[in-house]
Amino acid sequence: MILGLGNDIIDIRRVERIIERYGDRFLSRVFTDIERWKSDGRAGLTPEGCQVRIDLTITDDFPMAQAIVIISAFRVPMRD
């Protein structure tokens, strides 16, 4: 069962310039308090009796980078 799937591609140069210019001020503005709260609460998405598996692939060829994430849940065999 797939719980989540994500794909993103960015121009590394732009992010580097923004972080250099704004530092922590920018990073603290990227995610709101609500987004952080939602992210922390996502552990409740794992169905009972299942284990989460995260597959991640990252590639880059300057100046572009791409990451693909697949989050899956697998039933854990019951132990006697």
HELIX and SHEET records of a PDB file:
HELIX    1   1 ILE A   12  VAL A   30  1                                  19    
HELIX    2   2 ASP A   33  GLY A   41  1                                   9    
HELIX    3   3 ARG A   42  LEU A   45  5                                   4    
SHEET    1   A 3 ILE A   2  ASP A  11  0                                        
SHEET    2   A 3 MET A  64  ARG A  75 -1                                        
SHEET    3   A 3 CYS A  50  ASP A  61 -1                                        
END                                                                             
